[in-house]
Amino acid sequence: MKRIFTILVVCIFVLCWCAVQANDNKNADKFRLLPAPQKVEWNKGAGLKRNELKAIFLKGNLKLPVLAYPLDNLPLADGPGKGILTLEISNSGALPASKESYILQIRNGGVTVSGKDAAGVFYGCQTLLQMMEDATDQRIDIPACTITDFPDIPYRAVHLDLKYHLEKMEYYYRMMDRLAGIKVNAVIIEFEDKLRYRKAEKVGSGNAVSIDEFAALSRYAKERHIEISPLVQGLGHVSFILKHDIYTHLRDDRKIDWVIDPLNPETYDLHFKMYDDAMAATPGSKYLHIGGDEVYNLGASELSKRSGMKPFELQMYWLNKVCKYVTDHGRTPIFWDDMVFSLSNLYGTMRNDRMLDSAYVEKEWAEKQHLLDENVALFPKNCIYMRWNYNFPKIQGNTKAIDWFMANGMQVWGAPAAQDMAAMLPRQNSIYQPTKEFCEIAVEKKLPGMLLTAWDDSSPHIETFWRGFYDYAGLSWNYQDMDATAAHKIFRHRFYAPELAALQFEFQDSLERALDFWDVALINQGHRRHYPYKMDLISLPHSDSTGVWSEKYAAKVERAKLELKRYDNIRSVIEENKKRIRRNRYSLELLTVMNELQIYSSRLLVLLHTYDLATEKDKVKKEISGLVNSFSAYRKQYEDVFSKERFLSNPPGYILDQNNDPMLGNGTNNSDWMHVFELAINDKLLKWLNEK
């Protein structure tokens, strides 16, 4: 009898536990929070009904944080209670140590957010706003719960690269609101020539934004607990400076506008003037990123040759000089670290074809680490070394580099990418896996900071980066071992609507694959990552050689046929998305016209194949002519949507960079760079169509 009773008790316990687990899972599916909190306890009893909050009570001397709708409309109350959101800064031992930690408690129609600091209170409110959004979207109540939360990584920055094209200023303000909502706490702006420098007037472009305007954006971001810091490229990547006649004498190599002379005193006079202006445009920030990467062929100037200094010594001379100025002016310098490994002959362990060969990596480090060790005194200790890797962060070469900095008492941060070199749209599931791996490394090694880079080299719209931004926000706050499919389910829920979380509404991965073919469909060799001043376009069929063209391009034709089916599927899924979307319609609109534009290449290839095999070739020629003539309409449709938020063309008189690494977005002053292969093949087709 006693045994039977014990079994019954165990069964009841298991059933109750299963019921609790099922309820917890149900709540987690309904409230997909991003970033996921560190700890969520779903409690018994009444929670919070939709629209139940009527006022905010500020406990103590807390200043009312800047909040989004609907919290921004609530009046202040005299005390806590039902229908009241209570906000407080607390020293409770229950709060984690981080200044950004918070406890959010919902019960009996009231809400309390206790933060270790003002940032914690703000982030607790962001979590509440997401829960209120989910409750409204799904017409449900918020269950009673206690959420205890804090970030894994203290400094979580995203990169804003203004290299070739600008968004409208209003977009950057909305960008800060979005980033704050997903708990990103820093932005590093790469100004290049888009800041209207006061002390170096020739550098700023005709459409540059004033220092005061950027300072206003910085203050706006600061109110939302986002610190904006500047990135002013130096030593290398300075084409935006050295392309101007007034500065050509500062080139390290007079033929190339890529590298500035590290031994010319005027270099530092110019650097420091630009630093002063960049700091004025970002008031109150702690950092100044000085660039310093990819400085190849350093030491070509007469001053460098006469000095007898090696490239490594020149690099470190520059680094120490600029770091001292930045530090003397109250900021901490940040430096891309690749050249210290490149000039020590160790960069291959992170970048070349053998980087996955552990024996090779161990051998290289065993033989060459002494080049770093012998020069460790040249490394400024007041600098943050940013270890960037956009493909394989977990390879030995990358982790060894991180460990070397840490072992020598230097601060190192990690830098994955949401956008590298891809045209129109980031690829590889928004570069999910490398971002995930670098966040895992950062958490394991307790790195204090991360920067998610988003490069403008191929100048896609920033709106296409948001999936990568959301991935990074979730992984850097609370690292979880989930794959891209699971992460993007959460993204669709948060970014578009809970109804769109299901896998059947995923289409962006398919569009990425379509664009992989669009990149190369109309050329024999090459790619769209760089501006192709010389193009190896596909040939066109000859009327007297039936089938020859189709045999030559059989693989392209088969892929084009697959892409036509993919296009139809993407279009169908997008249409279903449009019926259910609740937020960020512009993003969906942009991806819609992108799909319409990219399929042109596949349609053309299939028509050329049809012509090649046709007996009535004139009839097919007319179809080809119609397709060619339709391209301008698809281009206009895409550009009309693109330019709602982003400027497509450069201002009159703009001088393009003249460096030896031509980027796609730097190809033309108008928008032709965006359609370079299509425009070239259409010119070729028009001549072909007019042939007798």
C-alpha positions in Angstrom: 0.0 0.0 0.0 2.8 2.3 0.9 4.5 1.6 -2.4 1.3 2.3 -4.4 0.9 5.6 -2.5 4.5 6.6 -3.3 4.0 5.8 -7.0 0.8 7.9 -7.0 2.6 10.9 -5.5 5.4 10.6 -8.0 2.9 10.4 -10.9 1.0 13.5 -9.6 4.3 15.4 -9.3 5.3 14.4 -12.8 1.9 15.4 -14.2 2.0 18.7 -12.5 5.6 19.3 -13.6 4.6 18.5 -17.2 1.7 20.9 -17.0 4.0 23.7 -15.7 6.5 23.0 -18.4 3.7 23.0 -21.1 2.5 26.3 -19.7 6.0 27.7 -19.7 6.6 26.6 -23.3 3.3 28.1 -24.3 4.1 31.4 -22.7 7.6 31.4 -24.3 6.0 30.8 -27.8 3.6 33.7 -27.2 6.3 36.1 -25.8 9.4 35.6 -27.9 11.7 38.3 -26.4 14.8 39.6 -28.1 17.3 39.5 -26.5 16.1 36.5 -24.5 16.3 37.4 -20.8 18.7 35.5 -18.6 15.9 34.1 -16.4 12.2 34.1 -16.8 9.8 32.7 -14.1 6.2 32.3 -15.1 4.2 32.7 -11.9 0.8 31.7 -10.7 -2.0 34.3 -10.3 -3.1 37.3 -12.2 -0.7 39.1 -14.5 -1.4 42.2 -16.6 -4.3 42.7 -19.0 -3.9 44.5 -22.3 -4.1 48.3 -21.9 -4.2 47.9 -18.1 -1.3 50.2 -17.3 -2.6 53.7 -16.7 0.3 55.6 -15.0 4.0 55.5 -14.0 5.3 55.8 -10.5 9.0 57.0 -10.1 10.3 55.6 -6.8 13.0 57.7 -5.3 14.8 60.3 -7.3 14.8 58.4 -10.6 14.4 60.5 -13.7 11.7 59.4 -16.1 13.5 57.4 -18.9 12.8 58.1 -22.6 10.2 55.5 -23.4 8.4 54.4 -26.6 4.7 54.0 -27.3 2.5 53.2 -25.4 4.5 53.9 -22.2 5.4 57.4 -23.4 1.8 58.5 -23.1 1.4 57.5 -19.4 1.0 60.2 -16.7 2.9 60.1 -13.4 1.3 58.5 -10.4 1.8 59.2 -6.7 2.4 55.6 -5.7 2.5 51.9 -6.8 -0.6 49.8 -7.3 -2.8 48.1 -9.8 -2.5 49.6 -13.3 0.8 51.3 -12.3 4.3 50.8 -13.7 6.7 51.4 -10.8 10.3 52.2 -11.8 13.2 52.3 -9.3 16.9 52.1 -8.9 17.7 49.5 -6.3 20.7 48.1 -4.4 18.9 44.8 -3.8 21.1 41.8 -3.6 18.7 40.0 -6.0 19.9 42.2 -8.8 22.9 41.0 -10.8 26.1 43.0 -10.6 25.9 44.6 -14.1 24.9 48.2 -14.2 22.5 47.2 -17.0 20.8 44.5 -14.9 17.1 44.7 -14.0 14.3 42.7 -12.4 10.9 43.0 -14.1 7.9 41.7 -12.0 4.3 41.5 -13.3 1.5 40.5 -11.0 -2.0 41.6 -10.0 -2.3 44.2 -12.7 0.9 46.1 -11.6 4.4 46.1 -12.9 7.7 46.9 -11.2 11.1 47.4 -12.9 14.0 47.5 -10.5 17.4 48.4 -12.1 20.9 48.5 -10.8 21.3 51.8 -12.7 19.2 54.0 -15.0 20.3 51.7 -17.9 18.8 48.7 -16.2 15.5 50.5 -15.6 15.5 51.5 -19.3 16.2 47.9 -20.5 13.6 46.5 -18.2 11.1 48.8 -19.9 12.2 47.6 -23.3 11.4 44.1 -22.2 8.0 45.2 -21.0 7.3 47.0 -24.2 8.0 43.8 -26.2 5.6 41.9 -23.9 2.9 44.6 -24.3 3.5 44.5 -28.1 3.0 40.7 -28.1 -0.1 40.9 -26.0 -1.6 43.5 -28.3 -0.7 41.6 -31.5 -2.1 38.4 -30.2 -5.0 39.8 -28.1 -3.8 38.0 -25.0 -2.9 39.1 -21.4 0.6 39.1 -20.0 1.0 36.3 -17.4 2.4 36.9 -14.0 6.1 36.6 -14.2 9.5 37.6 -12.8 12.3 38.3 -15.2 15.9 38.7 -14.0 18.2 39.9 -16.7 21.7 41.3 -17.4 24.1 41.3 -20.5 26.8 38.8 -21.1 29.0 41.4 -22.9 29.1 44.9 -21.4 29.8 46.9 -24.6 27.6 45.9 -27.6 28.2 48.2 -30.5 27.1 48.2 -34.2 28.9 49.8 -37.0 27.4 52.6 -39.2 29.5 53.0 -42.3 28.9 56.2 -44.2 31.6 55.5 -46.8 29.8 55.9 -50.1 26.1 56.8 -49.5 24.0 58.4 -46.8 20.6 57.6 -45.4 18.2 60.5 -44.7 18.9 61.9 -41.2 15.5 60.9 -40.0 16.4 57.3 -40.6 19.3 57.4 -38.2 17.0 58.7 -35.5 14.7 55.8 -36.1 17.7 53.5 -36.2 18.6 54.6 -32.6 15.1 53.8 -31.4 15.2 50.3 -32.9 18.7 49.6 -31.6 17.7 50.7 -28.1 14.7 48.4 -28.3 16.9 45.4 -28.7 19.4 46.5 -26.0 22.3 47.5 -28.3 24.2 50.1 -26.3 26.8 51.6 -28.7 27.2 52.7 -32.3 30.5 53.4 -34.0 30.1 55.7 -36.9 32.6 55.6 -39.7 32.4 59.1 -41.0 34.9 59.1 -43.9 33.9 62.2 -45.9 30.3 62.4 -44.7 31.1 64.7 -41.8 31.4 68.4 -42.6 34.8 68.9 -41.0 35.4 72.5 -39.7 39.2 72.1 -39.4 39.7 70.1 -42.6 37.1 71.6 -44.9 38.3 69.9 -48.1 37.7 66.4 -46.8 33.9 66.8 -46.3 31.8 66.0 -49.3 29.1 68.3 -50.7 26.4 66.3 -49.0 28.2 65.9 -45.7 26.3 66.3 -42.4 27.3 69.0 -40.0 29.0 68.5 -36.7 26.0 70.0 -34.9 23.6 67.6 -36.6 25.6 64.5 -35.6 26.0 65.9 -32.1 22.2 66.2 -31.9 21.9 62.6 -33.0 24.5 61.6 -30.4 22.6 63.3 -27.6 19.4 61.6 -28.8 21.1 58.2 -28.7 22.6 58.9 -25.3 19.1 59.4 -23.9 18.3 55.9 -25.1 21.5 54.5 -23.5 23.4 54.3 -26.8 26.8 55.8 -26.9 27.9 57.0 -30.4 31.7 57.0 -31.0 33.5 58.1 -34.2 35.7 56.0 -36.5 38.1 58.2 -38.5 40.2 56.0 -40.8 43.9 56.5 -40.6 47.2 55.3 -42.1 45.3 53.1 -44.6 41.8 53.4 -46.0 42.3 57.2 -46.5 41.3 57.5 -50.1 38.5 59.9 -49.0 41.4 62.3 -48.0 44.2 61.6 -50.4 42.0 61.8 -53.6 42.0 65.6 -53.2 44.8 67.5 -54.9 45.6 69.5 -51.7 46.6 66.3 -49.9 48.3 64.2 -52.6 51.7 65.2 -51.2 50.8 63.2 -48.1 50.5 59.9 -50.0 52.9 57.2 -48.9 53.0 56.1 -52.5 52.3 59.1 -54.8 50.5 56.8 -57.3 47.9 55.5 -54.8 45.5 57.3 -52.5 45.2 54.4 -50.0 48.0 55.0 -47.5 49.1 58.2 -45.8 52.8 58.9 -45.1 53.4 58.0 -41.4 56.5 60.1 -41.1 55.2 63.4 -42.5 54.4 65.8 -39.7 51.5 67.2 -41.7 49.8 63.7 -41.5 49.3 64.2 -37.8 48.3 67.8 -38.1 45.5 66.6 -40.4 44.6 63.5 -38.3 44.3 65.5 -35.2 42.1 68.2 -36.7 39.8 65.5 -38.0 39.8 63.8 -34.6 38.8 67.1 -32.9 35.9 67.5 -35.3 34.8 63.9 -34.9 34.9 64.2 -31.1 32.8 67.4 -31.3 30.2 65.4 -33.4 30.0 62.7 -30.7 29.9 64.5 -27.4 30.2 62.4 -24.2 31.5 59.2 -25.7 34.5 57.3 -24.3 36.1 56.0 -27.5 37.6 57.1 -30.8 38.3 54.4 -33.4 41.4 55.2 -35.4 41.2 52.5 -38.1 44.7 51.4 -39.1 43.9 48.2 -41.0 44.9 46.8 -44.4 47.9 49.1 -44.7 49.7 47.3 -47.5 53.0 48.3 -49.1 53.8 50.7 -46.2 57.1 52.5 -46.4 57.1 53.8 -50.0 57.6 57.5 -49.2 61.0 59.2 -49.3 60.8 59.9 -45.6 60.1 56.3 -44.8 62.9 55.0 -47.0 65.4 57.4 -45.5 64.4 56.5 -42.0 65.4 52.8 -42.4 62.3 51.8 -40.4 60.6 48.5 -41.2 56.9 48.5 -42.1 56.1 47.1 -38.6 58.0 49.9 -37.0 56.3 52.5 -39.2 52.9 51.0 -38.3 53.6 51.1 -34.6 55.1 54.6 -34.8 51.9 55.9 -36.3 49.8 53.9 -33.7 51.6 55.2 -30.7 51.5 58.8 -32.0 47.7 58.9 -32.6 46.9 56.9 -29.5 48.7 59.5 -27.3 46.7 62.3 -28.9 43.4 60.4 -28.4 44.2 59.6 -24.8 45.4 63.1 -24.0 42.0 64.3 -25.2 40.0 62.0 -22.9 39.1 59.1 -25.1 40.3 55.6 -25.5 41.6 54.6 -29.0 40.3 51.5 -30.8 42.5 49.9 -33.5 41.9 47.2 -36.1 44.6 44.7 -35.3 45.2 42.8 -38.5 48.4 44.6 -39.6 50.3 43.6 -36.4 49.7 39.9 -37.4 50.2 40.5 -41.1 53.6 42.2 -40.5 54.6 39.4 -38.1 53.8 36.8 -40.9 51.0 35.3 -38.8 47.9 36.6 -40.6 47.8 33.5 -42.8 46.7 31.5 -39.8 43.5 33.5 -39.9 43.0 34.2 -43.6 44.6 31.8 -46.0 43.6 28.4 -47.4 45.4 26.5 -44.7 43.9 28.3 -41.7 41.8 25.2 -40.9 44.8 23.0 -40.7 45.6 22.9 -37.0 49.1 21.5 -37.5 50.0 24.3 -39.9 48.7 26.9 -37.5 50.6 25.5 -34.5 53.8 25.4 -36.6 53.4 29.0 -37.8 52.8 30.3 -34.3 55.6 28.3 -32.8 58.0 29.7 -35.4 56.8 33.3 -35.6 55.2 34.4 -32.4 58.6 35.7 -31.3 58.2 38.5 -33.8 55.2 39.7 -31.7 56.9 39.0 -28.4 60.1 40.9 -29.3 58.0 43.9 -30.2 55.5 43.9 -27.4 56.9 47.1 -25.9 55.8 48.9 -29.1 52.1 48.1 -28.4 50.4 51.0 -26.6 48.7 49.7 -23.5 46.0 52.4 -23.6 44.5 51.0 -26.8 41.7 48.5 -27.5 42.8 46.0 -30.1 39.8 45.0 -32.2 40.2 41.4 -33.5 38.0 41.1 -36.6 37.0 37.9 -38.4 33.9 37.7 -40.6 34.1 34.0 -41.6 35.8 31.6 -39.2 36.1 33.2 -35.7 36.7 29.9 -34.0 39.8 28.9 -36.0 43.0 28.5 -34.0 44.7 31.5 -35.5 42.0 33.9 -34.4 41.7 32.6 -30.9 45.5 32.5 -30.5 45.6 36.2 -31.5 43.0 37.0 -28.8 44.9 35.0 -26.3 48.2 36.7 -27.1 46.7 40.1 -26.5 45.1 39.0 -23.2 48.3 37.3 -22.0 50.2 40.5 -22.6 47.8 42.7 -20.6 46.1 44.3 -23.6 42.4 44.8 -24.0 40.9 43.0 -27.0 37.4 43.1 -28.4 35.8 41.0 -31.1 34.3 42.1 -34.4 32.0 39.9 -36.6 30.0 41.3 -39.5 26.3 41.8 -40.5 27.5 42.9 -43.9 30.8 42.3 -45.6 31.1 42.7 -49.4 27.7 41.4 -50.7 25.8 43.5 -53.2 22.1 44.5 -52.5 21.6 42.1 -49.5 23.9 40.4 -46.9 24.3 36.6 -47.5 25.0 33.4 -45.5 21.8 33.8 -43.4 22.8 37.4 -42.6 26.3 36.0 -41.8 24.7 34.3 -38.8 27.2 31.6 -38.0 30.3 33.7 -37.7 28.4 36.2 -35.5 27.2 33.4 -33.3 30.7 32.0 -33.0 32.4 35.3 -32.1 29.8 36.0 -29.5 30.4 32.5 -28.0 34.2 33.3 -27.9 33.5 36.7 -26.3 31.4 35.2 -23.6 33.9 32.3 -22.9 36.9 34.6 -22.7 35.0 37.4 -21.0 35.8 40.0 -23.6 34.4 43.4 -22.5 33.3 44.6 -25.9 32.1 43.6 -29.4 31.5 45.5 -32.6 29.2 44.2 -35.3 30.5 45.7 -38.6 28.2 46.6 -41.4 30.3 47.7 -44.4 29.2 50.1 -47.1 31.6 48.8 -49.8 28.8 47.4 -52.0 26.4 50.0 -50.6 23.3 48.1 -49.8 20.5 49.8 -47.9 21.0 49.6 -44.1 17.4 48.3 -43.9 18.7 45.0 -45.2 21.1 44.7 -42.2 18.4 44.4 -39.5 18.2 40.6 -39.4 21.9 40.5 -38.7 21.5 43.3 -36.1 18.8 41.4 -34.3 20.9 38.2 -34.4 23.8 40.0 -32.8 21.7 41.8 -30.2 20.3 38.5 -29.0 23.6 36.6 -29.0 25.7 39.4 -27.4 23.2 40.0 -24.6 22.5 36.4 -23.7 24.5 33.9 -25.7 22.5 30.8 -26.6 23.5 27.8 -28.8 20.8 28.1 -31.4 20.9 27.7 -35.2 20.0 30.4 -37.7 16.5 28.8 -38.3 15.6 29.2 -34.6 17.1 32.7 -34.3 15.3 33.9 -37.4 12.0 32.5 -36.1 12.4 35.0 -33.2 13.5 37.7 -35.6 10.3 37.4 -37.8 8.2 37.4 -34.6 9.7 40.5 -33.3 10.5 42.5 -36.5 7.3 41.7 -38.5 4.6 40.1 -36.4 4.1 37.0 -34.1 2.0 35.4 -36.9 5.1 35.4 -39.2 7.3 33.4 -36.9 6.4 30.1 -38.6 9.0 28.7 -41.0 6.5 28.9 -43.9 6.9 32.7 -43.9 10.7 32.6 -44.3 11.9 34.0 -47.6 15.0 36.0 -47.0 17.3 33.0 -47.1 15.9 32.1 -50.5 16.4 35.6 -51.7 20.0 35.5 -50.6 20.5 32.4 -52.7 18.8 34.0 -55.7 21.2 37.0 -55.4 24.2 34.6 -55.3 23.3 33.7 -58.9 22.3 37.3 -59.8 25.9 38.3 -58.9 27.4 36.2 -61.6 24.6 35.3 -64.0 25.6 37.6 -66.9 29.4 37.2 -66.7 31.9 34.4 -67.5 34.3 35.3 -64.7 34.3 37.9 -62.0 31.9 39.0 -59.3 29.8 41.9 -58.3 31.7 42.6 -55.0 34.0 45.1 -56.7 33.3 47.6 -59.4 34.2 45.8 -62.7 36.0 48.3 -64.9 36.7 45.4 -67.2 33.8 43.0 -67.7 33.8 39.4 -69.1 30.2 39.4 -70.2 28.5 36.3 -71.6 28.4 35.9 -75.3 25.1 36.1 -77.3 23.7 33.3 -79.6 24.5 33.4 -83.3 21.7 32.7 -85.7 23.8 30.4 -87.8 25.0 28.2 -84.9 21.9 26.7 -83.4 22.5 25.0 -80.0 26.1 26.1 -79.6 25.3 28.9 -77.2 23.0 26.6 -75.2 25.7 24.0 -74.8 28.2 26.6 -73.7 25.9 28.0 -71.1 24.0 24.9 -70.1 24.8 25.2 -66.4 23.7 28.9 -66.3 20.4 28.1 -68.2 19.5 25.3 -65.8 20.3 27.5 -62.8 18.2 30.3 -64.3 15.2 27.9 -64.7 15.6 27.0 -61.0 15.8 30.7 -60.1 12.5 31.4 -62.0 10.8 28.8 -59.7 12.5 30.3 -56.7 11.4 33.8 -57.7 7.7 32.6 -57.9 8.0 31.0 -54.4 9.6 34.1 -52.9 6.9 36.3 -54.4 4.2 34.0 -53.1 5.6 34.0 -49.5 6.1 37.7 -49.5 2.4 38.2 -50.5 1.4 36.0 -47.6 3.7 38.1 -45.3 2.0 41.3 -46.5 -1.4 40.0 -45.3 -0.1 39.5 -41.7 2.7 42.1 -41.2 2.3 44.5 -38.3 5.6 46.4 -38.3 8.5 47.4 -40.6 6.5 47.4 -43.8 9.2 49.4 -45.5 11.7 46.5 -45.0 9.3 44.1 -46.7 8.6 46.6 -49.5 12.3 46.9 -50.2 12.8 43.1 -50.3 9.8 42.8 -52.6 11.2 45.1 -55.3 14.6 43.5 -54.9 13.1 40.2 -55.9 11.5 41.7 -58.9 14.8 43.3 -60.0 17.1 40.3 -59.5 15.1 37.9 -61.7 15.8 39.9 -64.8 19.1 38.1 -65.4 17.5 34.6 -65.2 14.6 35.6 -67.5 17.1 36.9 -70.0 19.2 33.7 -69.9 16.1 31.5 -70.5 15.0 33.7 -73.4 18.4 33.6 -75.0 18.4 29.8 -74.7 14.9 29.7 -76.3 16.2 31.9 -79.2 19.2 29.7 -79.6 17.1 26.6 -80.2 14.1 28.2 -82.0 13.2 27.8 -85.6 11.3 31.1 -85.6 14.0 33.3 -84.2 12.5 36.7 -85.1 9.5 36.0 -82.8 11.8 35.2 -79.8 13.9 38.3 -80.7 10.9 40.4 -80.1 10.4 38.9 -76.7 14.0 39.6 -75.9 13.6 43.1 -77.1 10.6 43.5 -74.9 12.4 42.2 -71.8 15.4 44.5 -72.4 13.1 47.5 -72.8 11.3 46.5 -69.5 14.5 46.7 -67.4 14.4 50.5 -66.9 10.9 50.1 -65.3 12.2 47.4 -62.9 15.2 49.6 -62.1 13.0 52.6 -61.4 10.7 50.5 -59.2 13.6 49.4 -57.1 15.3 52.7 -56.9 12.1 54.5 -56.0 11.7 52.3 -52.9 15.4 52.4 -52.1 15.6 56.1 -52.2 12.7 56.7 -49.8 15.3 56.5 -47.0 18.6 56.4 -48.8 20.4 58.8 -51.2 21.4 56.9 -54.4 23.7 59.4 -56.1 26.6 61.6 -55.1 26.4 65.4 -55.1 27.6 67.4 -58.1 31.4 67.6 -58.4 32.0 64.6 -56.1 35.4 63.0 -56.6 35.3 59.2 -56.4 38.1 57.4 -54.5 40.9 56.4 -56.9 42.4 53.6 -54.8 43.6 50.2 -56.2 40.7 48.3 -54.5 37.6 49.6 -56.4 34.5 49.0 -54.4 31.1 48.5 -56.1 29.5 51.5 -54.3 32.4 53.7 -55.5 31.9 52.8 -59.2 29.9 55.8 -60.4 28.5 59.0 -59.1 25.0 58.1 -60.3 23.2 54.8 -59.5 24.6 52.9 -62.4 27.0 51.0 -60.2 24.0 49.1 -58.8 23.1 47.6 -62.2 26.5 47.5 -63.8 26.2 44.0 -65.5 22.6 44.5 -66.6 23.4 47.9 -68.2 26.4 46.4 -70.0 24.6 43.4 -71.3 21.7 45.5 -72.4 24.0 47.7 -74.5 25.4 44.6 -76.1 21.9 43.2 -76.7 20.6 46.4 -78.3 23.4 46.1 -80.9 22.7 42.4 -81.4 19.0 43.0 -81.8 19.7 45.6 -84.5 21.9 43.2 -86.5 20.4 41.8 -89.7 
